[in-house]
Amino acid sequence: MIRNIIFDVGYVLVTYTWRDLFPRFGLGSAQIDDLAARIFDSAATGHAWADYDDGNITLEELEQTYEREFPAEYLEAVRWFLHSPDEWFEYLPDMCGALEEMKQRGFNIYLLSNYPKECWESHVLRAPFYPLVSGAVVSCEEHFGKPDRRFYETLLARFGLDAEECLFLDDRADNTAGAEEAGIRSLTIDTPARRQEAIAYLKSLPAPQGSVAEGGAAR
């Protein structure tokens, strides 16, 4: 029986609007594509964003790397992106609503996410759903992340969870495959249709035995 629902954050509970906002800095679509590739997956920067995600470099060090390696016409947009995370995200109401419903039905809610420190503080710690979360494991605190099997096992061990009683939701197939390797059932929600299928599946799950929803004591 599933007792614990484990949510990724990015593109599961939260979406990002930075791509729609970059034109305010005079960037065209091709430049935005290039800038996104440079920020998140650039060999020229030594894949610095991954190090930032894992808490192995600071925001200041990341910014210095980008200022050194990026074309000058990108720098205003990059500085805004790095220092204004409050401005370029939105909560996904359908999945956030499902999280709240699952909590009300007696499921335990956990977060397992690759996320940098400043964005985690802005997007997650202030989120309306965060008080419903029983525990979280985040890459910026552990210094590694998904799809490393150790990351999933850290969550299980820290909160005393049985992998067979857990369900994990993520937007990336490599991350859900990592969960499966750790014995955790998973759903990949990489399209709007799959998101709706996942929400329907969550709502179909029977409430855990002994949950408040069944009139028993909460675990």
N, C-alpha and C positions, 0 to 999 in steps of 0.2 A: 504493500500500500504506500502511495506517495503521501508523505507528511511535510516535506520541505520543498519549496519552490525557490530555485536559485536563478536570479536574473542578472544577465549582463546589463550594462547601462547604455552605452552608445548604440544608437539605432534600435534599441529595444525599449527603453524607458525615456530616452532623450534623443532628439534629433538636432541637427546643426544647420545654421543659416548663413555661415560665413561666406559660402560661395555666392549667395544672392547679394551680399553686402559689399563684396570686394569691388564691384564697379564704381562705387562712390570714390575710389582712389584712382579712377581713370584707367582701370584695367579692362581689357577686352576678354572675350571668352577663352581665346587661345592662351593669353597670358595667365588667366586664372587657372587653367588646367596645368600649365607649367609651374606656377607657384605652388599649387597643391602638391604636385609631385615632389617639388623641392622641399617643402615643409615636412612631408610625412614619409618619404621613401627615397631619400637622395644619398647615393653612394658618396657624392662629393662632400657631404657633411658628416660622413661616417655614420649615417643613419642616426643623427643626433636626437630626433624625436623619440625613437625607441629608448634611448638612454634617459631622456626626460620622463617618459612614461614610467620607466622603472625606478625613478628616483635616484639615478646614478649621476646626473648632472643637475645643476640648478637652472632656474628660469634665466638668470643672468648669463650663465654660460651658454645656454641655448641661443639666447639673443645675440651674443657676441659671435657665435658660429654663423648664424644666418647673416648678420651684417657683413661678415668677412666674405661669405661665399655667394650671396645673392646679388643680382643686378640692382643698381641704385633705384630704379623705378619701382621696385617691389618693397622697398624698406618701410615706407610709411604704412602700407597695408600690413606688413608683418608686425610692426611694432603695435599697431592697433589690435591685431589678432592675439598677440601674446599677452597684452596687458588689459584686455577688455573681454574676458570670457563670459561675463554676464550678458553681453550684448548679442552673442551669436549662437544661442541655443534655445530650444523650446522643449517642453515636456510633451510626450506622446499621450494624449488623454485616454485613448482606448486601452493601451497596455497598463498605464498607471491605474486606471479604473479597475482593470482585472486584478492587479496586485492588491488593491484595497479590498476587493471582493474576496479574494483567496484568504487574506488575513482574517476577515470577518467570519469566514467559514471554518476557521481553525487551523489553517496551514501556517507553518513557520516560513518566514520570508528572509532570504539571504541575498546579498549582492556579491558578485565575483567579476571583477572588471580590471582591464588594463586602462589606467587613467593617471594623468599627471596631477601633482599635488594641488596646484592653484585651481585647476579646472574641477577637481574633485570637491574642493571646498565650495566653489561657486555653484556647480551643477547638482551636487548630490547632498552635501551636508545641510544645505538650506532647502532641500526639496520637501514638498508637502508629504511625500510618502516616506521620508526617512525615519520618522518616529515609529513606523510600522515594522522596520527592519530589525530582525533579531541578531544579525551579525553581518559583517562585510570583510572581504579580503580584497585588497587593491594593490596593483603592481607597484605604485610609488612608495608603498610602505614595505613591501616584501623584497623589492629589488629584482624581481623577475615576474613573469606573468604567463598568460595563456599563449600558446597551447601546451606549455610545459606541464607534464602530468603532476609535478610537485605542487603546482599552484592549486589544483583541485584538491589534492590530498591535504594541503594546508588548511583549507576550509573545513574539510571533513574532520580532521584531527582537532582543530581549534575549538569547534563547537560540538564535538561528540556526535557527529552525524553518521548514519548508516547510508552508504552510497545507494543501496537498493531502495531507500525511502526518499530519494531525491530526484527532482526533475530540473534540468538546466535549460535555459533559453538564451540563445545567442544568435547574432545575425551572420556569423561566419562559420562555414562548414569545418574549417580546420580547428576552430575552438570547440565545436560540439564533438568533433572526433576525439579531441583530447579528453573531454569529459567522459566519453564512452570508454576510453582506455582506462580511466579511473573507476569504471563501474557505475557511472552516473547516466541514467537515461537523459536524453536531450532532444530538443527541437531546434531546428535551424529556421530562423524567420528572416529570410533574405529578400522577400518580396511582400508587397501589401497583402496579397492573397494568403500567403503563408502566415502573416501576422494574424489575420482574421481566423484562419484555421487553428492557430495556436491558442487564441483567446477562447474559441469554442471548445477546444480540448480541455483547457484549464477548467472551464465552467462545468464540463462533464465529469470531472473527477469526483469520486465520492469523498465526503468530508472525512478527515482522519478519525478513527475510533478514539473516543475519549475527548474529542475537541469540544470547545464551548458551543459550537454550532449544534452538536449532538446532545448537549445538556450535561456533558461531563466536565472534568477539570482540564484546563489547557495544559499542554506539555511545555 
